[in-house]
């Protein structure tokens, strides 16, 4: 028995999983092939996920990268990687795949990197939420866009918020109308939705994931997806982010979407800075 066969996660483990109709061979390529990984998750990736190899995940718009040592790469079954960020303890990412009917169950387990102390709960919840969102997008990519290059769009700003309150700005119709829409709101995960955006365009698709404070949506009009995200940006600072991608999108269209979302996030931050006050004219009570 090798060392990686005896591996067990230490401490608290953040977990998320999906079931996709895609075959396990396709799922494996989506994680192990750097070109495929960049089609749904990273901005770019260096290195193939093979046992003993070094790989790096780049998220250029966030200004961060994650170098990993591949501890175990078992095609169609398991990928185990160790990250060693500067100034922090090493941590582990494990991706497990197994048959589920005619498709595949995909499970991510992360451990070893949550901070101790008062920030632990916030970081842990953000890690779980992030993986739930990422796996929902992975399923959408596997089933509809595998092998297609993407174009990404991104808008982010520091903002004051509590997580329970920010969720309402992403899911409640009245709160959405303060910064993004003129009507409509997403429902639960798996449901179809339709929203009228400011300016008259529509946004339709499926709710891919709803976490404790974030939401992921498919976006039919651009053949893509959108994430509404909220997370800690640094000590005593949080940020909101609109991040997404589209497949088969021209650069001119990408720039237009990014401009629209940049204006929307300006309005979101402004609304978050306003004090809580009763809604006017709709009888729904106070803003939460």
C-alpha positions, 0 to 999 in steps of 0.5 A: 500500500502506497502513501496516497492509498493510506491518505486521510483528510485531517481536520475539517473537510469542505465537501460538495458533489454533483451527479452528471449524465456525462461519462466518467471519461469526459469528467476525468478530462475536464479535471486533468487536461489543462485545456479542458479545465480552462473551458469551465473553471480556470482562466488558464491551467499549466500542466497535466494532472499526472501522478508526481506532476506539478500543475497550476490553476490560474484565476487571472481576473482575481489575481491569484494562482494555485500551484499543486503537487499531484499526489495521485492521478487515477484516471476515471476515479481519483485526483489528489493534489496538495497545495502549499501556499506561501505563509499558510499550511499545506492543504489537499484537494481530492476529486472523486468520480464513480458511476451513477446510473449511466452518468457519473457522481463527482465529489470534491473534498478539500481540507487542511487550509481553513484558518483557525479562530473567528474567521474559520466559519466564514472561510469554511462556508465560502469554500463549500459555497464556491465548490457547490457553484463550480460543480454546478457549472461543471455539470452544465459544461459537461452536458452541453459545452464539453470541448468548446473554448469559453470567453469570460467576463468579470466585475468585482468591488469591495462592499459592506454586507452580511451574508444573509442580507447579500443573498436577498440581493441575488434571489429576491425580486425587489432587491434585484430590481435595485441593481440588475432587473426590472422584473423577475427573479430566480427560483430554486436550483433546477428551476427555469427562470426569466428576468427582464434586465434594465435596458429591456434585454431578457435573461433566461435559463436554469438555476444551476445552484443556490448556496447560503449566499451565492447563486449560479445561473445558466444564461440562454441569451449568451449561451453561457453562465453567470455567478453572483458571488460574495466572499472575504477579500481580505482582513475586515473586507468583503467583496461582491463579484459577477463572474461568468463565461459564454461559449461561442461568444465573440469578443465584442459581445463579451465586452458588452456583457462585462460593461453591463455587469460593471454598471450593475455591480456599481448599483449593487454596492450603492444599494448595499451601502444604503441603510435598511428601510421599509419597502415603499408601495408593495406591502412586503415589510422591511428590507432584510 
